[in-house]
């Protein structure tokens, strides 16, 4: 189960929790499977950072990481608000629009150098969905 989840992460860059949690829940309690999947994700990310240590710059990573914390706070606020359906609807629209864009045969634009505004924006938005669209049973409204 863990091997298959790790294979998915290695191939696509994400998704190990989508595979690991349901499969682990078949054999262990969900209260154990969820944190185990998080530890698995952290471990895989650490191995990737060690392997690709020379391929990324710490400065760019810092510009991505710094705005993630306020984005996470916004995600918690949105999760605990009464507008959860609106937030999920916006996410559905964004995913559908990007999927249609990709299916139309268009390639997303590529950045050939670091752009501080893109790093800050993407870092901020990376924090929002993690809390808004994760396991909602843990945070009481």
C-alpha positions in Angstrom: 0.0 0.0 0.0 2.7 2.4 1.0 4.8 1.4 -2.0 1.9 2.1 -4.4 1.3 5.5 -2.8 5.0 6.4 -3.0 5.0 5.3 -6.7 2.1 7.7 -7.4 3.9 10.5 -5.6 7.1 9.8 -7.5 5.4 9.6 -10.8 3.0 12.6 -10.6 4.5 14.7 -7.8 1.4 14.5 -5.6 -1.4 12.2 -4.6 0.1 9.8 -2.2 -2.4 10.6 0.5 -5.3 10.0 -2.0 -4.0 6.5 -2.4 -2.5 5.7 1.0 -5.3 6.8 3.4 -8.1 4.7 1.8 -5.8 1.6 1.4 -4.4 1.9 5.0 -7.9 2.4 6.4 -8.7 -1.1 5.1 -6.3 -2.5 7.6 -5.9 0.1 10.4 -8.1 2.7 12.0 -8.5 5.9 10.1 -7.3 7.9 13.1 -3.9 6.2 12.6 -4.0 6.0 8.8 -4.3 9.8 8.3 -1.3 10.8 10.4 0.7 7.9 8.9 0.0 9.2 5.4 1.2 12.7 6.5 4.4 11.2 7.9 4.8 9.3 4.7 4.4 12.5 2.7 6.9 14.3 4.8 9.4 11.5 4.5 9.0 11.3 0.7 9.4 15.1 0.4 12.6 15.0 2.5 14.1 12.2 0.3 13.2 14.3 -2.8 14.8 17.4 -1.3 18.0 15.4 -0.5 18.1 13.8 -4.0 17.4 17.1 -5.8 19.4 19.3 -3.4 21.4 21.0 -6.2 18.4 21.6 -8.4 16.6 24.2 -6.4 17.6 27.4 -4.8 17.0 28.1 -1.2 16.2 31.7 -1.9 13.3 30.7 -4.3 12.1 28.2 -1.8 12.0 30.9 0.9 9.9 33.2 -1.3 7.5 30.3 -1.8 7.4 29.2 1.9 7.0 32.6 3.6 3.6 33.4 2.1 2.3 29.9 2.7 1.8 30.6 6.4 -0.6 33.5 5.9 -2.3 31.4 3.2 -2.8 28.6 5.7 -4.4 31.0 8.1 -6.7 32.2 5.4 -7.6 28.6 4.7 -8.5 28.0 8.3 -10.6 31.1 8.4 -12.4 30.0 5.2 -12.9 26.5 6.5 -14.5 27.6 9.7 -16.7 30.2 8.0 -20.2 29.5 6.7 -19.0 29.9 3.1 -17.5 26.4 2.7 -19.7 25.6 -0.3 -18.7 28.8 -2.0 -15.0 28.1 -1.5 -15.4 24.6 -2.8 -17.4 25.9 -5.8 -14.6 28.3 -6.7 -12.0 25.5 -6.5 -14.2 23.3 -8.7 -14.4 26.2 -11.3 -10.7 26.7 -11.3 -10.0 23.0 -11.7 -12.6 22.6 -14.4 -11.3 25.7 -16.3 -7.7 24.5 -16.1 -8.7 21.0 -17.2 -10.6 22.4 -20.2 -7.6 24.6 -21.0 -5.3 21.6 -20.9 -7.7 19.3 -22.9 -7.8 22.0 -25.6 -4.2 21.2 -26.3 -2.7 24.3 -24.9 0.4 24.2 -22.8 0.6 26.2 -19.7 3.1 29.1 -19.8 6.6 28.3 -18.5 8.7 30.6 -16.3 12.3 30.6 -17.3 13.4 32.6 -14.3 12.2 33.3 -10.8 9.5 36.0 -10.6 9.0 37.2 -7.1 5.3 38.0 -7.7 4.7 34.5 -9.0 6.6 33.0 -6.1 4.6 35.0 -3.5 1.3 34.4 -5.2 1.7 30.6 -5.6 3.2 30.3 -2.1 0.2 32.0 -0.6 -2.3 30.0 -2.6 -0.5 26.8 -1.7 -1.5 27.3 1.9 -5.2 28.0 1.3 -6.4 24.7 -0.2 -4.5 22.5 2.2 -6.7 23.6 5.0 -9.9 24.4 3.1 -10.2 21.1 1.3 -8.6 18.7 3.7 -10.1 16.7 6.5 -12.8 18.9 7.8 -13.7 16.7 10.8 -10.8 18.1 12.8 -11.8 21.8 13.0 -15.1 22.6 14.5 -17.0 25.5 12.9 
